[in-house]
Amino acid sequence: MPLPTLRAVLASEALRAAAPDVLAGADRLDRQVRWVHVSEVREVTGLLTGGELLLSTGLAMRGGDDDAAAYVGELVEAGATGLLVEVGESFPEVPPAALAVARERRFPVVALRRPSRFVEITEQVHRAIVAEQYERVDFARRVHERFTALSLEGAGAQAIVETTAELAGSSVVLEDLSRHVVAYAALGRPAAGLLHGWEKRSRLVAHTDVTGVTGPEGWMTSPVGLQQHRWGRLVVVNPASDQERLAMVLERAAQALELGRMAESDRFGIAYQAQGGFLTELADARVVDAAEADARARALGLPAAAPYAGLVVRAAPRAVGTPN
């Protein structure tokens, strides 16, 4: 759950009762509110770190037009999310000079037309913020526990990728440096569609050393392997809206994959394991859809040819008395 936006705060019960009237910055109401401050002094701007919503009765803007304009300008420079001002008999309107600066800088200024209890506003907003922070910490704990358990169990790449997709709520692909798919988990879509033309599409997305969104399709990618020994990357084709959380999941998954690769360094390369697993599925008739088989074969880097068929070789029983 993301931080509440200014729009959501204005729609809360405590703010609706105050009859909010947006005077400036109406196109910036989707900015997130990191915290709420109640302040009546100019010096508060030196205490802000960005993302704060200010509640005021206007005392900081009563020293004249220049002071009012300067106050709003300082809030903008400090990275505040917006300013809520209670207007009434003692402070009937936000000074025009302050509004001019706010409109020029696209800074949200909202007049509260009815008397309001600031404590109720801060309580509601802070409760939402703390709940989000707790949920995010709890999610990080669950992610850590899941991948730690997989590492201790010696889980393979496919199991790690499936867990990644589950936690991310999106399809996930693990590819090697040759851009061949070595593991994947398709959620809510056919595997053939996810992997269609994979190598060609992947080559349009440059490798990076950090987790982030890149490429013409807007993939979120995360490198896998130590800094000087990259061997693959994780890809989410359709990143979720909460990209910070998704990045955390991908980075933790990349660590689990690297630990698993180090643990089985004396076995076949991960790409050959993936190819062998695919051929085993064909042999066991677990892949019956021709389009899926073709897409997976191409994504694994297997040469295009006639349809693949499984071949099972069994040794003939040795005749009695036949030397070994």
Disulfide bonds with the S-S distance in Angstrom:
none
